[in-house]
Amino acid sequence: MSLRHLLATLMVIACLPMSGHAGKLYKWVDDEGHTHYSDKLPPSDTRRARSHLDERGITVDKVEAAKTPEQIRQEAEEARLRREQERLAEKQLAEDRVLLRTFRTVDDIQMARDGQIQAVDTYIRVTESNIKRLKNTLEVMQQNAAELELSGQTVSVRYLNDIETKRQALKDSYQSIVDREREKNRIRQSFATDLKRFRELKKLAQTNDPTQEAKQSFIDALLNVYNCDESKNCDQAWLNAKAYLRKNSTMPVSMEGENIVMTRAPAENDDISITVSRIRDKKTSQTLIFMDLQCKGTNQGVALCARGEKVVRIKAGFQAALGGDPQTPTGLEIASPNG
């Protein structure tokens, strides 16, 4: 405190009445920057920052200005954010320790990923075999029903129900493949995140973004699945799907229902059979249109469906033919590592 301020303070103290309040003095600054001294704090200034002075004018205590409701809310939010950051940092440290204990090299991570994906692929191959058997059974049943009708006989309700049951089983199998591809995507995304973090922790050079590669793999796997969300005309997309089937299948239609159209099984090595099915996605409750391509079970037929130019072209054109964007074809959610 300067000599001038000290003298002013002592003069104020000297002028105070000798009462029970002697020795207690408040000092505060108003909104205009004027300094006040008094043995009583006016009610209008109780929220201000102030100092308590003794009889010698020496500060013995300080009281901060009362906080506004907005300041209180802001400080509470800042405290919440700090706690959340600390929680996330602790969680990341724990995950890093697990990651480094589980894997020693990048190859370890990739081998674990490939093993899990291979297990899902095995399930998909089994489902595809079941689909082929279901389609063959359906074709025979449909032909039998047609022959009965041509001969003037009535197809029994039980037989028609059996056909419908097989159709539903076929659609359920398509849904299963979509679900398994989602599972593969979750595996890829999870391991892509681990791989990127492992390289950071080990200070290894980063390659192409593994999460983007995982996303592209998911999109490529479901080029034959069209997601008909609320922004699209599903009925028109279904008509387009049936037209696309007739345009590209080398086999005639053997069965056509409200939600499924199937062509006959391939007869020659270069034949392509196509089935399109409209199913309700159990996870999103949206309509999916699934295109299933089938080739003859010979070496040439298997090669045609695996990498034949015509099959590749049919798959690549499916989204655009139904009215979708070929760059983001599935419209299905890309699962997060935790999803």
PyMOL commands that set and color helices and strands:
alter all, ss='L'
color gray80, all
select helices_A, chain A and resi 3-15+43-45+69-102+106-150+157-201+210-221+234-248+299-307+309-322
alter helices_A, ss='H'
color red, helices_A
select strands_A, chain A and resi 25-29+35-38+50-53+59-63+225-228+253-256+260-263+272-280+287-295
alter strands_A, ss='S'
color yellow, strands_A
deselect
rebuild
show_as cartoon
